[in-house]
Each structure stands twice: as structure tokens, then as C-alpha cells.
Amino acid sequence: MKVDKKFMQSRQSDGRDIEFSQELADQDDLEAQARSKAADARQHAKMKKQ
């Protein structure tokens, strides 16, 4: 599988270590988490097709 340079650059860490607490999450956090999970699922499905 060929991985382009732009993709690899996007996968590099920005160096921030951020913790997530379900107990402290507000509605915006929960919506962002749901969007993130949906995006991950789309990306995994796209990668499976290739």
C-alpha cells in the first residue's frame, strides 16, 4: 500500500497530551466525540476498500 507524504504529515503528533474525562464532558464534548468516532469509521471503511 502506497502512503503519500501529506497523509504521513497529518498523522504526526502535535506533542499535546490531552486527557478526556467522560464525567467532566459537556454536550459539546460529547458531540465532538461522536463526530470523531464517525470520521474514524468512515476512514476505516475507506481504507478497507483500497
Phi, psi and omega in degrees: 000129180271128179246124182279162185297320181297320178297314181297322178295325180288340181271355180284145180287147175271001177088356180273136176249103186247127178265151178238130178244116179299326181292329182263359184289138173260183184300320179298319178298316181294321178293319178296320179296319178295318177297320180296316179297320179295319178295319177299317180297318178298317181294318179296319179295320179295319181291327179294325182290335184280000000 
